[in-house]
Amino acid sequence: MVVFGVIIIVLGGMAFLIGWTILNKRWDWMKGTARTLGVVEEDRIVYTVNGQSYALRITSTNIKGRSLPVRYSLQTPGQARIDAPLATWLAPAFFLLLGSGLILTGIGMVKG
């Protein structure tokens, strides 16, 4: 049981490290970006930065005319993506929680 607990701790540590790495990359990415609203057209979202219009290509959708938040790079405003908190923070949160749970389970197995 102790060996299995140690294996679980190692796997949990790896999952936690993956989540932490993704989280740090997202924080660095957020520092070099800004947010604006874009309007959904046929197959793109059009947004304006400093008086210049840019388009973000998307798959066909039925939300034409809606405004969506867009996060763009400060250095190159043409590089953008939809600013969805769930998409931005779900992966790191999942790996951090999974890793924490596995580490705690493994510690319980080793002590028990």
MMTF fields as JSON, N, C-alpha, C and O atoms, coordinates in Angstrom:
{
  "mmtfVersion": "1.0.0",
  "mmtfProducer": "UNKNOWN",
  "numBonds": 447,
  "numAtoms": 448,
  "numGroups": 112,
  "numChains": 1,
  "numModels": 1,
  "chainsPerModel": [1],
  "groupsPerChain": [112],
  "chainIdList": ["A"],
  "bondAtomList": [4, 2, 8, 6, 12, 10, 16, 14, 20, 18, 24, 22, 28, 26, 32, 30, 36, 34, 40, 38, 44, 42, 48, 46, 52, 50, 56, 54, 60, 58, 64, 62, 68, 66, 72, 70, 76, 74, 80, 78, 84, 82, 88, 86, 92, 90, 96, 94, 100, 98, 104, 102, 108, 106, 112, 110, 116, 114, 120, 118, 124, 122, 128, 126, 132, 130, 136, 134, 140, 138, 144, 142, 148, 146, 152, 150, 156, 154, 160, 158, 164, 162, 168, 166, 172, 170, 176, 174, 180, 178, 184, 182, 188, 186, 192, 190, 196, 194, 200, 198, 204, 202, 208, 206, 212, 210, 216, 214, 220, 218, 224, 222, 228, 226, 232, 230, 236, 234, 240, 238, 244, 242, 248, 246, 252, 250, 256, 254, 260, 258, 264, 262, 268, 266, 272, 270, 276, 274, 280, 278, 284, 282, 288, 286, 292, 290, 296, 294, 300, 298, 304, 302, 308, 306, 312, 310, 316, 314, 320, 318, 324, 322, 328, 326, 332, 330, 336, 334, 340, 338, 344, 342, 348, 346, 352, 350, 356, 354, 360, 358, 364, 362, 368, 366, 372, 370, 376, 374, 380, 378, 384, 382, 388, 386, 392, 390, 396, 394, 400, 398, 404, 402, 408, 406, 412, 410, 416, 414, 420, 418, 424, 422, 428, 426, 432, 430, 436, 434, 440, 438, 444, 442],
  "bondOrderList": [1, 1, 1, 1, 1, 1, 1, 1, 1, 1, 1, 1, 1, 1, 1, 1, 1, 1, 1, 1, 1, 1, 1, 1, 1, 1, 1, 1, 1, 1, 1, 1, 1, 1, 1, 1, 1, 1, 1, 1, 1, 1, 1, 1, 1, 1, 1, 1, 1, 1, 1, 1, 1, 1, 1, 1, 1, 1, 1, 1, 1, 1, 1, 1, 1, 1, 1, 1, 1, 1, 1, 1, 1, 1, 1, 1, 1, 1, 1, 1, 1, 1, 1, 1, 1, 1, 1, 1, 1, 1, 1, 1, 1, 1, 1, 1, 1, 1, 1, 1, 1, 1, 1, 1, 1, 1, 1, 1, 1, 1, 1],
  "groupList": [{"groupName": "MET", "atomNameList": ["N", "CA", "C", "O"], "elementList": ["N", "C", "C", "O"], "formalChargeList": [0, 0, 0, 0], "bondAtomList": [1, 0, 2, 1, 3, 2], "bondOrderList": [1, 1, 2], "singleLetterCode": "M", "chemCompType": "L-PEPTIDE LINKING"}, {"groupName": "VAL", "atomNameList": ["N", "CA", "C", "O"], "elementList": ["N", "C", "C", "O"], "formalChargeList": [0, 0, 0, 0], "bondAtomList": [1, 0, 2, 1, 3, 2], "bondOrderList": [1, 1, 2], "singleLetterCode": "V", "chemCompType": "L-PEPTIDE LINKING"}, {"groupName": "PHE", "atomNameList": ["N", "CA", "C", "O"], "elementList": ["N", "C", "C", "O"], "formalChargeList": [0, 0, 0, 0], "bondAtomList": [1, 0, 2, 1, 3, 2], "bondOrderList": [1, 1, 2], "singleLetterCode": "F", "chemCompType": "L-PEPTIDE LINKING"}, {"groupName": "GLY", "atomNameList": ["N", "CA", "C", "O"], "elementList": ["N", "C", "C", "O"], "formalChargeList": [0, 0, 0, 0], "bondAtomList": [1, 0, 2, 1, 3, 2], "bondOrderList": [1, 1, 2], "singleLetterCode": "G", "chemCompType": "PEPTIDE LINKING"}, {"groupName": "ILE", "atomNameList": ["N", "CA", "C", "O"], "elementList": ["N", "C", "C", "O"], "formalChargeList": [0, 0, 0, 0], "bondAtomList": [1, 0, 2, 1, 3, 2], "bondOrderList": [1, 1, 2], "singleLetterCode": "I", "chemCompType": "L-PEPTIDE LINKING"}, {"groupName": "LEU", "atomNameList": ["N", "CA", "C", "O"], "elementList": ["N", "C", "C", "O"], "formalChargeList": [0, 0, 0, 0], "bondAtomList": [1, 0, 2, 1, 3, 2], "bondOrderList": [1, 1, 2], "singleLetterCode": "L", "chemCompType": "L-PEPTIDE LINKING"}, {"groupName": "ALA", "atomNameList": ["N", "CA", "C", "O"], "elementList": ["N", "C", "C", "O"], "formalChargeList": [0, 0, 0, 0], "bondAtomList": [1, 0, 2, 1, 3, 2], "bondOrderList": [1, 1, 2], "singleLetterCode": "A", "chemCompType": "L-PEPTIDE LINKING"}, {"groupName": "TRP", "atomNameList": ["N", "CA", "C", "O"], "elementList": ["N", "C", "C", "O"], "formalChargeList": [0, 0, 0, 0], "bondAtomList": [1, 0, 2, 1, 3, 2], "bondOrderList": [1, 1, 2], "singleLetterCode": "W", "chemCompType": "L-PEPTIDE LINKING"}, {"groupName": "THR", "atomNameList": ["N", "CA", "C", "O"], "elementList": ["N", "C", "C", "O"], "formalChargeList": [0, 0, 0, 0], "bondAtomList": [1, 0, 2, 1, 3, 2], "bondOrderList": [1, 1, 2], "singleLetterCode": "T", "chemCompType": "L-PEPTIDE LINKING"}, {"groupName": "ASN", "atomNameList": ["N", "CA", "C", "O"], "elementList": ["N", "C", "C", "O"], "formalChargeList": [0, 0, 0, 0], "bondAtomList": [1, 0, 2, 1, 3, 2], "bondOrderList": [1, 1, 2], "singleLetterCode": "N", "chemCompType": "L-PEPTIDE LINKING"}, {"groupName": "LYS", "atomNameList": ["N", "CA", "C", "O"], "elementList": ["N", "C", "C", "O"], "formalChargeList": [0, 0, 0, 0], "bondAtomList": [1, 0, 2, 1, 3, 2], "bondOrderList": [1, 1, 2], "singleLetterCode": "K", "chemCompType": "L-PEPTIDE LINKING"}, {"groupName": "ARG", "atomNameList": ["N", "CA", "C", "O"], "elementList": ["N", "C", "C", "O"], "formalChargeList": [0, 0, 0, 0], "bondAtomList": [1, 0, 2, 1, 3, 2], "bondOrderList": [1, 1, 2], "singleLetterCode": "R", "chemCompType": "L-PEPTIDE LINKING"}, {"groupName": "ASP", "atomNameList": ["N", "CA", "C", "O"], "elementList": ["N", "C", "C", "O"], "formalChargeList": [0, 0, 0, 0], "bondAtomList": [1, 0, 2, 1, 3, 2], "bondOrderList": [1, 1, 2], "singleLetterCode": "D", "chemCompType": "L-PEPTIDE LINKING"}, {"groupName": "GLU", "atomNameList": ["N", "CA", "C", "O"], "elementList": ["N", "C", "C", "O"], "formalChargeList": [0, 0, 0, 0], "bondAtomList": [1, 0, 2, 1, 3, 2], "bondOrderList": [1, 1, 2], "singleLetterCode": "E", "chemCompType": "L-PEPTIDE LINKING"}, {"groupName": "TYR", "atomNameList": ["N", "CA", "C", "O"], "elementList": ["N", "C", "C", "O"], "formalChargeList": [0, 0, 0, 0], "bondAtomList": [1, 0, 2, 1, 3, 2], "bondOrderList": [1, 1, 2], "singleLetterCode": "Y", "chemCompType": "L-PEPTIDE LINKING"}, {"groupName": "GLN", "atomNameList": ["N", "CA", "C", "O"], "elementList": ["N", "C", "C", "O"], "formalChargeList": [0, 0, 0, 0], "bondAtomList": [1, 0, 2, 1, 3, 2], "bondOrderList": [1, 1, 2], "singleLetterCode": "Q", "chemCompType": "L-PEPTIDE LINKING"}, {"groupName": "SER", "atomNameList": ["N", "CA", "C", "O"], "elementList": ["N", "C", "C", "O"], "formalChargeList": [0, 0, 0, 0], "bondAtomList": [1, 0, 2, 1, 3, 2], "bondOrderList": [1, 1, 2], "singleLetterCode": "S", "chemCompType": "L-PEPTIDE LINKING"}, {"groupName": "PRO", "atomNameList": ["N", "CA", "C", "O"], "elementList": ["N", "C", "C", "O"], "formalChargeList": [0, 0, 0, 0], "bondAtomList": [1, 0, 2, 1, 3, 2], "bondOrderList": [1, 1, 2], "singleLetterCode": "P", "chemCompType": "L-PEPTIDE LINKING"}],
  "groupTypeList": [0, 1, 1, 2, 3, 1, 4, 4, 4, 1, 5, 3, 3, 0, 6, 2, 5, 4, 3, 7, 8, 4, 5, 9, 10, 11, 7, 12, 7, 0, 10, 3, 8, 6, 11, 8, 5, 3, 1, 1, 13, 13, 12, 11, 4, 1, 14, 8, 1, 9, 3, 15, 16, 14, 6, 5, 11, 4, 8, 16, 8, 9, 4, 10, 3, 11, 16, 5, 17, 1, 11, 14, 16, 5, 15, 8, 17, 3, 15, 6, 11, 4, 12, 6, 17, 5, 6, 8, 7, 5, 6, 17, 6, 2, 2, 5, 5, 5, 3, 16, 3, 5, 4, 5, 8, 3, 4, 3, 0, 1, 10, 3],
  "groupIdList": [1, 2, 3, 4, 5, 6, 7, 8, 9, 10, 11, 12, 13, 14, 15, 16, 17, 18, 19, 20, 21, 22, 23, 24, 25, 26, 27, 28, 29, 30, 31, 32, 33, 34, 35, 36, 37, 38, 39, 40, 41, 42, 43, 44, 45, 46, 47, 48, 49, 50, 51, 52, 53, 54, 55, 56, 57, 58, 59, 60, 61, 62, 63, 64, 65, 66, 67, 68, 69, 70, 71, 72, 73, 74, 75, 76, 77, 78, 79, 80, 81, 82, 83, 84, 85, 86, 87, 88, 89, 90, 91, 92, 93, 94, 95, 96, 97, 98, 99, 100, 101, 102, 103, 104, 105, 106, 107, 108, 109, 110, 111, 112],
  "secStructList": [7, 2, 2, 2, 2, 2, 2, 2, 2, 2, 2, 2, 2, 2, 2, 2, 2, 2, 2, 2, 2, 2, 2, 2, 2, 2, 2, 2, 2, 2, 2, 6, 3, 3, 3, 3, 3, 3, 3, 3, 7, 1, 1, 3, 3, 3, 3, 3, 3, 6, 6, 3, 3, 3, 3, 3, 3, 7, 7, 7, 7, 1, 7, 6, 6, 7, 3, 3, 3, 3, 3, 3, 3, 1, 1, 7, 6, 6, 7, 3, 3, 3, 7, 7, 2, 2, 2, 2, 2, 2, 2, 2, 2, 2, 2, 2, 2, 2, 2, 2, 2, 2, 2, 2, 2, 2, 2, 2, 2, 2, 2, 7],
  "xCoordList": [0.822, 0.0, 0.867, 0.503, 2.009, 2.905, 3.451, 3.534, 3.822, 4.365, 3.311, 3.613, 2.093, 1.018, 0.768, 0.498, 0.855, 0.699, 1.783, 1.5, 3.027, 4.121, 3.899, 4.147, 3.437, 3.14, 2.061, 2.166, 1.027, -0.056, 0.481, 0.083, 1.389, 1.981, 2.777, 2.687, 3.548, 4.35, 3.431, 3.676, 2.389, 1.449, 0.744, 0.538, 0.374, -0.254, 0.688, 0.274, 1.954, 2.949, 3.121, 3.266, 3.105, 3.224, 2.018, 2.175, 0.815, -0.402, -0.395, -0.761, 0.018, 0.074, 1.081, 0.816, 2.238, 3.265, 2.77, 3.061, 2.03, 1.45, 0.485, 0.54, -0.392, -1.345, -0.644, -1.052, 0.414, 1.152, 1.846, 1.867, 2.41, 3.084, 2.09, 2.371, 0.94, -0.089, -0.549, -0.728, -0.743, -1.188, -0.172, -0.556, 1.104, 2.143, 2.183, 2.366, 2.012, 1.986, 0.779, 0.891, -0.356, -1.548, -1.355, -1.756, -0.742, -0.487, 0.444, 0.201, 1.511, 2.434, 1.718, 1.943, 0.848, 0.094, -0.841, -0.987, -1.472, -2.423, -1.724, -2.33, -0.461, 0.269, 0.512, 0.579, 0.644, 0.931, -0.278, -0.143, -1.473, -2.695, -3.626, -3.46, -4.597, -5.657, -6.988, -7.025, -8.071, -9.4, -10.254, -10.173, -11.068, -12.018, -13.252, -13.28, -14.258, -15.453, -15.417, -15.059, -15.784, -15.877, -17.292, -18.031, -17.678, -19.024, -18.952, -18.125, -19.813, -19.835, -20.507, -21.631, -19.792, -20.353, -20.529, -20.671, -20.521, -20.756, -19.811, -20.263, -18.525, -17.571, -16.371, -15.266, -16.602, -15.517, -16.059, -17.24, -15.167, -15.478, -14.636, -13.415, -15.279, -14.585, -14.423, -15.386, -13.178, -12.893, -11.968, -11.254, -11.991, -11.221, -10.23, -10.57, -8.984, -7.936, -7.277, -6.753, -7.299, -6.698, -7.18, -6.388, -8.449, -9.031, -8.853, -9.372, -8.14, -7.955, -8.761, -8.76, -9.453, -10.28, -9.481, -8.636, -9.768, -9.164, -10.281, -11.375, -9.998, -11.002, -10.403, -9.269, -11.164, -10.79, -11.688, -12.903, -11.097, -11.872, -12.401, -11.669, -13.674, -14.305, -15.065, -15.281, -15.467, -16.303, -17.701, -18.056, -18.468, -19.804, -20.613, -20.538, -21.381, -22.118, -23.481, -23.724, -24.345, -25.684, -25.861, -26.988, -24.77, -24.861, -24.458, -23.842, -24.806, -24.465, -25.034, -26.185, -24.202, -24.615, -24.34, -24.471, -23.961, -23.665, -22.276, -21.386, -22.088, -20.763, -20.118, -20.746, -18.854, -18.1, -16.794, -16.213, -16.319, -15.026, -13.888, -13.874, -12.945, -11.782, -10.533, -10.45, -9.564, -8.289, -7.236, -7.082, -6.504, -5.521, -4.151, -4.031, -3.119, -1.749, -1.47, -1.872, -0.79, -0.469, 0.518, 0.424, 1.463, 2.449, 1.865, 2.179, 1.028, 0.424, -1.079, -1.55, -1.845, -3.288, -4.044, -5.168, -3.441, -4.101, -4.149, -4.911, -3.347, -3.372, -4.312, -4.02, -5.42, -6.434, -7.122, -6.986, -7.862, -8.747, -9.899, -9.816, -10.954, -12.119, -11.712, -11.069, -12.086, -11.713, -12.797, -13.714, -12.676, -13.635, -12.949, -12.029, -13.376, -12.718, -12.678, -11.69, -13.727, -13.75, -12.635, -11.933, -12.466, -11.424, -10.031, -9.094, -9.897, -8.586, -8.149, -6.976, -9.059, -8.677, -9.08, -8.699, -9.837, -10.311, -9.177, -9.113, -8.292, -7.21, -6.292, -6.046, -5.77, -4.902, -5.628, -5.063, -6.879, -7.639, -7.849, -7.733, -8.158, -8.372, -7.115, -7.181, -5.963, -4.731, -4.28, -3.773, -4.461, -4.092, -4.945, -4.428, -6.253, -7.142, -6.885, -6.873, -6.68, -6.389, -5.094, -5.038, -4.057, -2.776, -2.873, -2.326, -3.572, -3.73, -4.468, -4.079, -5.52, -6.287, -5.468, -5.532, -4.696, -3.868, -2.77, -2.485, -2.159, -1.119, -1.689, -1.095, -2.828, -3.451, -3.861, -3.707, -4.379, -4.762, -3.534, -3.554, -2.464, -1.221, -0.639, -0.174, -0.656, -0.149, -0.983, -0.446, -2.294, -3.162, -2.866, -2.931, -2.542, -2.232, -0.891, -0.742, 0.079, 1.399, 1.328, 1.954, 0.58, 0.462, -0.425, -0.267, -1.365, -2.349, -1.926, -2.68],
  "yCoordList": [-1.194, 0.0, 1.26, 2.268, 1.201, 2.346, 2.674, 3.843, 1.644, 1.856, 2.501, 3.428, 2.022, 2.611, 4.064, 4.912, 4.355, 5.715, 6.639, 7.777, 6.151, 6.954, 7.216, 8.324, 6.215, 6.393, 7.451, 8.297, 7.41, 8.396, 9.797, 10.767, 9.906, 11.2, 11.743, 12.928, 10.887, 11.32, 11.774, 12.813, 11.013, 11.402, 12.708, 13.556, 12.868, 14.113, 15.288, 16.378, 15.079, 16.142, 16.548, 17.731, 15.559, 15.861, 16.654, 17.628, 16.251, 16.963, 18.383, 19.323, 18.548, 19.873, 20.752, 21.93, 20.184, 20.929, 21.359, 22.47, 20.493, 20.847, 22.023, 22.983, 21.953, 23.041, 24.336, 25.398, 24.27, 25.47, 26.094, 27.317, 25.256, 25.746, 26.446, 27.53, 25.829, 26.44, 27.761, 28.742, 27.794, 29.012, 30.136, 31.275, 29.84, 30.862, 31.386, 32.583, 30.494, 30.937, 31.837, 32.822, 31.514, 32.341, 33.714, 34.72, 33.778, 35.067, 35.915, 37.107, 35.305, 36.043, 36.541, 37.669, 35.699, 36.076, 37.244, 38.154, 37.217, 38.275, 39.627, 40.665, 39.632, 40.883, 41.605, 42.834, 40.872, 41.483, 41.626, 41.764, 41.594, 41.672, 42.75, 43.23, 43.112, 44.035, 43.455, 42.468, 44.065, 43.525, 44.57, 45.761, 44.111, 44.974, 44.145, 42.941, 44.772, 44.049, 43.924, 44.868, 42.767, 42.537, 42.164, 41.617, 42.456, 42.156, 40.945, 40.901, 39.967, 38.743, 39.009, 39.507, 38.666, 38.741, 37.322, 36.395, 37.137, 35.807, 34.738, 33.806, 34.866, 33.859, 34.501, 33.958, 35.658, 36.364, 37.317, 37.662, 37.725, 38.745, 39.958, 39.857, 41.093, 42.321, 43.174, 43.433, 43.607, 44.462, 45.59, 45.47, 46.675, 47.865, 48.196, 48.198, 48.476, 48.881, 50.133, 50.11, 51.223, 52.496, 52.938, 53.414, 52.782, 53.231, 52.281, 52.549, 51.187, 50.217, 48.96, 48.456, 48.458, 47.263, 46.002, 45.968, 44.984, 43.668, 42.637, 42.899, 41.47, 40.405, 39.126, 38.766, 38.458, 37.178, 36.129, 36.145, 35.224, 34.201, 33.167, 32.685, 32.843, 31.832, 30.859, 31.113, 29.753, 28.817, 29.394, 30.316, 28.875, 29.428, 29.339, 28.352, 30.376, 30.466, 31.097, 31.712, 30.94, 31.523, 32.716, 33.059, 33.342, 34.485, 35.78, 36.664, 35.873, 37.051, 38.317, 38.344, 39.371, 40.644, 40.805, 41.904, 39.724, 39.795, 40.356, 40.213, 40.987, 41.47, 40.439, 39.931, 40.139, 39.204, 39.855, 40.631, 39.553, 40.101, 39.425, 38.207, 40.234, 39.75, 40.218, 41.375, 39.324, 39.697, 39.655, 38.649, 40.774, 40.882, 41.23, 41.776, 40.907, 41.193, 42.686, 43.302, 43.272, 44.697, 45.015, 46.073, 44.111, 44.344, 44.133, 44.882, 43.136, 42.827, 42.663, 41.553, 43.758, 43.693, 42.734, 42.339, 42.358, 41.418, 40.005, 39.177, 39.708, 38.393, 38.457, 39.118, 37.779, 37.849, 36.51, 35.602, 36.418, 35.271, 35.714, 36.735, 34.948, 35.267, 35.147, 34.174, 36.133, 36.172, 35.486, 36.131, 34.183, 33.4, 32.9, 32.086, 33.37, 32.965, 31.443, 30.908, 30.762, 29.314, 28.665, 27.789, 29.081, 28.509, 28.882, 28.094, 30.066, 30.537, 29.85, 29.505, 29.647, 29.178, 27.749, 27.242, 27.077, 25.729, 24.709, 23.923, 24.705, 23.703, 23.813, 22.802, 25.011, 25.042, 24.685, 24.018, 25.127, 24.8, 23.289, 22.724, 22.64, 21.195, 20.46, 19.603, 20.8, 20.1, 20.401, 19.514, 21.644, 21.971, 21.206, 20.682, 21.139, 20.404, 18.898, 18.226, 18.37, 16.941, 16.59, 15.611, 17.39, 17.131, 17.208, 16.359, 18.228, 18.364, 17.167, 16.635, 16.753, 15.599, 14.318, 13.535, 14.109, 12.902, 12.932, 11.914, 14.093, 14.191, 13.885, 13.121, 14.472, 14.216, 12.761, 12.185, 12.164, 10.739, 9.876, 8.94, 10.185, 9.406, 9.524, 8.532, 10.732, 10.918, 10.096, 9.473, 10.103, 9.3, 7.825, 7.107, 7.345, 5.932, 5.567, 4.486, 6.473, 6.182, 6.163, 5.316, 7.078, 7.136, 6.038, 5.624, 5.566, 4.597, 3.218, 2.323],
  "zCoordList": [0.0, 0.0, 0.0, -0.606, 0.677, 0.749, -0.645, -1.022, -1.404, -2.75, -3.641, -4.393, -3.561, -4.358, -3.941, -4.792, -2.648, -2.16, -2.702, -3.077, -2.745, -3.292, -4.783, -5.261, -5.512, -6.945, -7.128, -8.016, -6.296, -6.363, -6.059, -6.705, -5.074, -4.744, -5.927, -6.247, -6.573, -7.737, -8.876, -9.489, -9.159, -10.212, -9.87, -10.739, -8.604, -8.168, -8.295, -8.688, -7.967, -8.113, -9.565, -9.873, -10.462, -11.895, -12.38, -13.117, -11.977, -12.388, -11.836, -12.541, -10.576, -9.972, -10.714, -10.956, -11.075, -11.806, -13.186, -13.63, -13.86, -15.164, -14.996, -15.765, -14.002, -13.751, -13.416, -13.885, -12.606, -12.216, -13.43, -13.575, -14.296, -15.501, -16.43, -16.94, -16.645, -17.5, -16.899, -17.621, -15.582, -14.906, -15.071, -15.337, -14.918, -15.096, -16.526, -16.746, -17.497, -18.9, -19.16, -19.89, -18.581, -18.769, -18.138, -18.724, -16.941, -16.294, -17.156, -17.343, -17.683, -18.553, -19.794, -20.233, -20.368, -21.565, -21.264, -22.08, -20.094, -19.74, -19.576, -19.844, -19.141, -18.95, -20.273, -20.295, -21.369, -22.667, -23.558, -24.773, -22.963, -23.772, -23.224, -22.103, -24.035, -23.625, -24.081, -24.816, -23.645, -23.925, -24.619, -24.318, -25.545, -26.237, -26.584, -26.329, -27.158, -27.612, -29.124, -29.829, -29.61, -31.044, -31.417, -30.598, -32.652, -33.133, -34.055, -34.966, -33.818, -34.612, -35.956, -36.021, -37.025, -38.374, -38.878, -38.081, -40.202, -40.787, -40.216, -39.55, -40.471, -40.023, -39.323, -39.341, -38.712, -38.044, -36.984, -36.971, -36.109, -35.111, -35.469, -35.586, -35.641, -36.007, -34.753, -34.031, -34.508, -33.353, -33.794, -34.789, -33.048, -33.399, -32.29, -31.107, -32.706, -31.775, -32.338, -33.451, -31.581, -32.004, -33.388, -34.201, -33.646, -34.902, -36.077, -37.161, -35.895, -36.978, -36.682, -35.559, -37.715, -37.547, -37.84, -38.735, -37.071, -37.232, -37.216, -36.717, -37.763, -37.786, -37.232, -37.549, -36.417, -35.84, -36.483, -36.289, -37.241, -37.947, -36.948, -36.083, -37.087, -36.243, -37.123, -38.308, -36.54, -37.289, -37.395, -36.66, -38.276, -38.488, -37.206, -36.474, -36.946, -35.696, -35.929, -36.967, -34.975, -35.094, -34.15, -33.793, -33.749, -32.837, -33.552, -32.957, -34.803, -35.602, -34.96, -34.525, -34.908, -34.353, -32.865, -32.325, -32.202, -30.765, -30.519, -31.358, -29.383, -28.982, -28.068, -27.138, -28.347, -27.526, -27.091, -27.849, -25.879, -25.465, -26.224, -26.398, -26.665, -27.411, -26.671, -26.259, -26.503, -25.902, -26.998, -27.691, -27.148, -28.234, -27.679, -26.582, -28.449, -28.072, -28.207, -29.194, -27.231, -27.284, -28.403, -29.027, -28.664, -29.71, -31.099, -32.024, -31.252, -32.548, -32.361, -32.118, -32.473, -32.216, -33.137, -32.828, -34.258, -35.156, -34.601, -35.1, -33.574, -32.942, -31.746, -30.75, -31.85, -30.802, -30.635, -31.456, -29.546, -29.331, -28.444, -27.761, -28.462, -27.634, -26.175, -25.781, -25.379, -23.968, -23.145, -22.637, -23.025, -22.258, -20.985, -21.066, -19.82, -18.577, -18.386, -17.884, -18.776, -18.618, -19.431, -18.925, -20.677, -21.515, -21.018, -21.143, -20.463, -20.009, -18.723, -18.583, -17.79, -16.461, -16.137, -15.082, -17.003, -16.679, -16.619, -15.674, -17.597, -17.621, -16.411, -15.753, -16.085, -14.904, -13.61, -12.743, -13.477, -12.267, -12.152, -11.064, -13.272, -13.27, -12.806, -11.925, -13.405, -13.062, -11.633, -10.946, -11.181, -9.802, -8.802, -7.815, -9.05, -8.139, -8.203, -7.172, -9.403, -9.549, -8.826, -8.083, -9.046, -8.398, -6.889, -6.184, -6.382, -4.928, -4.342, -3.301, -5.008, -4.528, -4.523, -3.576, -5.586, -5.642, -4.581, -3.951, -4.385, -3.363, -1.983, -1.222, -1.657, -0.347, -0.193, 0.884, -1.253, -1.215, -1.01, -0.21, -1.73, -1.583, -0.191, 0.37, 0.385, 1.746, 2.73, 3.646, 2.529, 3.392, 3.271, 4.269, 2.076, 1.869, 2.511, 3.082, 2.414, 2.993, 4.523, 5.159, 5.109, 6.567, 7.126, 8.274, 6.306, 6.79, 6.729, 7.113]
}
